[in-house]
Amino acid sequence: MIRGDTALLITTSYAYDGDGSEAAGAFVADLAQELATIMPVRVVVPGKTESKRMHGAVEVWSFQAPDKPLSLLTPAHPGNWSAIVRTLRSLRRTVLAANQDERVLHALAFWVLPSGWAARALWRQHGVPYSVWALGSDIWSLGRLPVIRGFLRGVAVDAVTAYADGMQLGADAARISGREFAFLPSTRKLAAERFRPVSCAPPYRLLFLGRWHPNKGVDLLIDALALLDDKDWLGIAEVHVAGGGPLEDVVRKGVATLQAAGRPVRLSGYLDRDQASQAFAQADRVLLPSRVESIPVVFSDAMKFSLPVVSMPVGDLPALIGSGTGWLAQRVDAEAFAAAIRVSLASEHDDAAIRNMSERFAIEKIAERIAAVARRGERGDSRND
């Protein structure tokens, strides 16, 4: 019989400051603070040493992790094995220590591996039930490795509930693990206050906010903007490109070329929480040119600020945008994205569809759902949560 009252979140990404560089980490941190308004919360996160501190209302326990992101410690490279073993040992040790007073009622792992592995160790030793939340890196990267896929399947099957932050991702996770994964979107908390209403007529302000990485398609965006003609640009007051990443040279050179041609393009680095809120509040359209995507956190941000989106047809975005929340490119290439931008400049958005979608991504409702599962304290079926 579990006598605890505390939710334990276990994560490999956690953003204390919300500087904009870690979307998944910002989501976990925001969710932890929101859940703490309902019940006591502890979080196990990566750090330089094993330590304990407070972050707002949340008790944070750090396990010792390498300086580089854990997502780069792929087991496919033998050179990473010793670092992986050290990190896993520290993660397991810290998770068990976080329950030394036996107050943990339920553990929630972000993501299936390696956090779910540590949550299962807690369950096996102390009977604390756990849930897992799948991310694309779990299923689409680690799930391809035969031995790791077996660990992933075992962790998922033993979980009380299993979530995925995308609909297609959930279907793929179910196929690998043999159990259902419920769709539960990742989002973050922003002060969604607009300085002015979203414009209903051109010229519009367009925003790209995200990593400058091939998967996010920022190079396709630059190419698409170059394909717009003088008539198209009459409908654009500004294109704001914000973020950072490995394609920085491509982005900066492309933006410089557009600016030299007299195009109203503005460049920023990563935006912290307040800066991101200001950028969304000033925009009229959000641009999602991703080559590979499930449901980006930026999509939920856009919905909070009543912003329609222009998107590539990848992941779950066709289903979400098909409900009236924006415009979809016909293919994943620069020409098709330029055409979608062009259509958006000549079209009005659907306020009602965007409001309905925003409700689905409300972090308050997600926290309530997790608290209900934690307090139930028994094995459940994710299809019924």
C-alpha positions in Angstrom: 0.0 0.0 0.0 1.5 3.3 -1.1 1.2 6.0 1.5 2.9 8.8 -0.4 1.5 12.1 -1.6 4.2 13.3 -4.0 4.6 13.1 -7.8 8.2 12.3 -9.0 9.0 13.5 -12.5 12.2 12.0 -14.0 13.7 13.8 -17.0 16.8 14.1 -19.1 15.9 17.7 -20.0 14.9 20.5 -17.7 15.1 24.3 -18.3 15.6 26.4 -15.2 15.7 29.7 -17.0 13.6 29.2 -20.1 16.3 30.7 -22.5 14.5 29.2 -25.5 17.2 26.6 -26.4 15.4 23.6 -24.8 11.8 23.3 -25.8 11.3 19.9 -24.2 13.1 21.0 -21.1 10.9 24.1 -20.8 7.8 21.9 -21.1 8.9 19.7 -18.3 9.8 22.6 -16.0 6.5 24.4 -16.7 4.5 21.2 -16.1 6.3 20.5 -12.9 5.4 24.0 -11.6 1.8 23.6 -12.7 1.5 20.2 -11.2 2.9 21.6 -7.9 -0.3 23.7 -7.6 -2.2 20.4 -7.2 0.2 18.1 -5.3 3.8 18.0 -4.0 6.3 17.5 -6.8 9.9 16.4 -7.0 11.9 16.3 -10.2 15.1 14.3 -11.0 17.1 16.2 -13.6 20.6 16.1 -15.2 23.3 18.2 -13.5 27.0 18.5 -13.0 26.9 16.7 -9.6 24.4 14.8 -7.5 22.6 17.5 -5.5 19.3 18.9 -4.3 17.8 22.3 -4.6 14.4 24.1 -4.9 13.1 25.6 -8.2 10.0 27.6 -7.4 7.6 25.2 -5.7 9.4 22.1 -7.0 12.1 20.0 -5.2 14.8 19.3 -7.7 17.2 16.3 -7.4 20.2 16.3 -9.9 22.0 13.2 -11.2 25.5 13.5 -12.6 25.4 13.9 -16.4 28.0 14.8 -19.1 28.4 18.3 -20.2 26.9 17.6 -23.7 23.2 16.9 -24.2 22.2 13.3 -23.2 20.5 13.0 -26.6 23.9 12.9 -28.2 25.0 9.9 -26.1 23.7 7.4 -28.5 24.5 3.7 -27.6 25.2 3.1 -31.3 28.7 4.5 -30.8 30.9 2.3 -28.5 32.9 5.4 -27.4 29.8 6.6 -25.5 29.3 3.4 -23.5 31.4 4.3 -20.4 29.7 7.7 -20.1 26.3 6.1 -20.6 26.9 3.6 -17.8 28.1 6.3 -15.4 25.1 8.4 -16.2 22.6 5.6 -15.8 24.1 4.6 -12.4 23.8 8.2 -11.2 20.3 8.5 -12.5 19.1 5.3 -10.8 20.8 6.2 -7.5 19.2 9.7 -7.5 15.8 8.4 -8.3 15.9 5.9 -5.4 17.3 8.6 -3.1 14.4 10.9 -4.0 12.1 8.4 -2.4 14.1 7.6 0.7 11.3 9.1 2.9 8.7 6.9 0.9 6.6 9.9 0.0 6.6 9.3 -3.8 3.1 8.3 -4.9 3.7 8.0 -8.6 6.7 8.5 -11.0 6.3 10.0 -14.4 9.2 9.5 -16.8 10.3 11.9 -19.6 11.0 10.0 -21.7 10.7 6.2 -22.1 14.5 5.8 -22.1 16.4 6.3 -20.0 14.1 7.9 -17.5 11.5 5.1 -17.7 14.2 2.6 -17.0 15.0 4.4 -13.7 11.3 4.7 -12.9 10.9 0.9 -13.4 13.8 0.4 -11.0 11.9 2.4 -8.4 8.8 0.3 -9.0 10.7 -2.9 -8.7 12.4 -2.0 -5.4 9.6 0.0 -3.7 6.4 -0.7 -5.5 5.9 2.9 -6.7 3.8 2.8 -9.9 5.1 4.8 -12.9 4.0 6.2 -16.2 6.0 7.0 -19.3 5.8 9.8 -21.9 7.3 9.0 -25.3 9.2 11.5 -27.4 10.2 11.1 -31.0 13.8 10.3 -30.0 12.6 7.3 -28.0 10.6 5.7 -30.8 12.1 6.9 -34.0 15.8 6.7 -32.9 16.3 4.3 -30.0 13.5 2.1 -31.2 15.5 1.2 -34.3 18.2 -0.4 -32.2 17.3 -4.1 -31.7 18.6 -4.6 -28.1 17.4 -1.1 -27.0 14.0 -1.8 -28.5 13.6 -4.7 -26.1 14.3 -2.5 -23.1 11.9 0.1 -24.4 9.2 -2.4 -24.8 9.7 -3.8 -21.3 9.6 -0.3 -19.7 6.5 0.6 -21.6 4.6 -2.6 -20.8 5.2 -2.3 -17.0 4.1 1.3 -16.9 0.7 2.2 -15.4 0.0 4.6 -18.3 1.8 5.5 -21.5 1.6 8.8 -23.3 3.1 10.1 -26.5 3.3 13.8 -27.5 2.1 13.0 -31.0 -0.6 10.9 -32.6 1.5 9.2 -35.2 4.2 8.8 -32.6 1.7 7.1 -30.3 0.8 4.6 -33.0 4.4 3.8 -33.7 5.1 3.4 -30.0 2.2 1.0 -29.7 3.5 -1.0 -32.6 6.9 -1.4 -31.0 5.7 -2.0 -27.4 2.4 -3.9 -27.9 0.5 -1.5 -25.7 -1.6 1.6 -26.3 -0.1 5.1 -26.0 -2.5 8.0 -25.3 -2.0 11.3 -27.0 -0.9 14.0 -24.6 0.7 17.0 -26.1 3.8 18.7 -24.8 3.4 22.5 -24.3 4.7 25.3 -22.2 3.3 28.2 -20.2 3.6 31.6 -21.8 1.9 34.9 -20.8 -0.4 34.8 -23.8 -1.3 38.5 -23.9 -1.4 40.2 -27.3 -0.4 43.8 -27.9 -2.9 44.0 -30.7 -5.4 41.6 -32.4 -4.2 39.2 -35.1 -4.5 41.1 -38.4 -7.3 40.1 -40.7 -5.8 41.8 -43.7 -2.3 42.2 -45.1 0.5 43.2 -44.6 1.1 40.4 -42.1 3.9 39.8 -39.6 5.4 36.3 -40.0 7.4 34.4 -37.3 9.7 31.5 -37.4 10.9 30.4 -33.9 12.9 27.2 -33.5 16.2 25.4 -33.9 18.2 26.2 -37.0 18.5 22.5 -37.8 17.8 20.5 -41.0 14.9 18.7 -39.3 13.2 22.1 -38.6 13.6 23.1 -42.2 14.9 26.6 -41.6 17.0 26.4 -44.8 13.8 25.5 -46.7 12.2 28.6 -45.2 15.0 30.8 -46.4 14.8 29.3 -49.9 11.0 29.8 -49.8 11.2 33.4 -48.9 13.7 34.0 -51.8 11.0 32.6 -54.1 8.4 35.2 -53.2 8.1 38.0 -55.7 7.5 41.7 -55.2 3.7 41.3 -55.2 3.9 38.7 -52.4 6.1 40.9 -50.3 3.5 43.7 -50.5 1.5 41.4 -48.2 4.3 41.0 -45.6 5.1 43.7 -43.1 8.0 41.6 -41.6 9.4 38.1 -41.3 11.0 37.5 -37.9 13.5 34.5 -37.9 14.5 33.6 -34.3 16.5 30.7 -32.9 19.9 29.1 -33.3 21.7 25.9 -34.2 24.0 24.1 -36.6 22.6 25.9 -39.7 23.5 29.3 -38.4 25.8 30.2 -41.3 23.1 29.2 -43.8 20.5 31.3 -42.0 22.6 34.4 -41.6 23.8 34.4 -45.2 20.3 33.8 -46.5 18.8 36.5 -44.4 21.6 38.9 -45.4 20.8 38.3 -49.1 17.1 38.9 -48.5 17.8 42.1 -46.6 20.1 43.3 -49.4 17.2 42.8 -51.8 15.1 45.1 -49.6 13.0 42.3 -48.0 11.7 43.1 -44.4 13.4 40.1 -42.7 14.6 40.4 -39.1 17.0 38.0 -37.4 17.2 37.1 -33.7 19.0 34.5 -31.6 17.3 32.2 -29.1 14.4 33.9 -27.3 13.8 33.5 -23.6 10.3 33.1 -22.3 9.4 36.8 -22.2 11.0 37.5 -25.5 9.2 34.6 -27.1 5.9 35.8 -25.7 6.6 39.3 -27.2 7.4 37.7 -30.6 4.2 35.7 -30.6 2.2 38.7 -29.5 3.4 40.8 -32.4 3.0 38.1 -35.1 0.1 37.3 -37.4 1.3 34.0 -38.8 3.7 31.3 -37.5 5.9 29.4 -40.0 6.6 25.7 -39.5 8.8 24.5 -42.4 9.9 21.2 -40.7 11.1 18.2 -42.7 10.6 15.9 -39.7 8.1 16.7 -36.9 5.5 15.3 -34.5 3.8 18.2 -32.9 6.2 21.0 -32.1 5.8 23.0 -29.0 5.8 26.1 -31.2 2.4 24.9 -32.6 0.8 25.0 -29.2 2.4 28.4 -28.5 0.8 29.7 -31.7 -2.6 28.4 -30.7 -2.3 30.2 -27.3 -1.7 33.5 -29.1 -4.6 32.9 -31.6 -2.1 32.6 -34.4 -2.7 30.5 -37.5 0.3 28.5 -38.9 1.8 27.8 -42.3 3.2 24.3 -42.2 4.8 21.5 -44.1 2.7 18.3 -44.4 4.7 16.2 -41.8 3.8 14.3 -38.7 0.5 15.2 -37.1 0.4 18.7 -38.5 -1.9 17.8 -41.5 -4.6 16.5 -39.1 -4.2 19.5 -36.8 -4.1 22.1 -39.5 -7.0 20.4 -41.4 -9.2 21.4 -38.6 -8.9 25.1 -39.7 -5.8 26.3 -37.8 -3.7 27.3 -40.8 -2.4 26.4 -44.2 -0.6 23.3 -45.4 2.1 23.0 -48.1 1.5 20.3 -50.7 5.0 18.9 -50.4 8.1 19.2 -48.3 10.1 21.6 -50.4 10.8 25.3 -50.7 8.5 25.8 -53.7 5.5 24.2 -52.0 6.2 26.2 -48.8 6.4 29.5 -50.7 3.0 28.6 -52.3 1.5 28.0 -48.9 2.8 31.3 -47.6 1.3 33.0 -50.7 -2.1 31.4 -50.0 -2.0 32.5 -46.3 -1.4 36.1 -47.4 -4.6 36.0 -49.3 -6.7 34.1 -46.7 -8.4 34.8 -43.4 -7.9 32.5 -40.4 -10.5 30.6 -38.3 -10.6 32.1 -34.8 -13.0 29.4 -33.5 -10.8 26.5 -34.7 -7.8 28.0 -33.1 -9.5 28.6 -29.8 -10.7 25.0 -29.7 -7.2 23.7 -30.4 -5.7 25.9 -27.7 -7.9 24.2 -25.2 -6.5 20.8 -26.1 -3.0 22.1 -25.4 -3.7 23.8 -22.1 -1.0 22.9 -19.6 -3.5 23.2 -16.7 -5.6 20.4 -18.1 -2.5 18.2 -18.7 -1.4 18.7 -15.1 -4.9 17.8 -13.8 -4.9 14.6 -16.0 -1.5 13.5 -14.6 -2.5 14.2 -11.0 -5.6 12.1 -11.4 -3.5 9.1 -12.6 -1.0 9.6 -9.8 -3.7 9.7 -7.1 -5.4 6.6 -8.5 -2.3 4.7 -7.5 -3.1 1.6 -9.5 -2.5 0.0 -12.9 -4.7 1.6 -15.6 -5.3 1.5 -19.3 -3.9 4.5 -21.2 -6.9 4.4 -23.5 -9.2 5.3 -20.6 -7.2 8.2 -19.1 
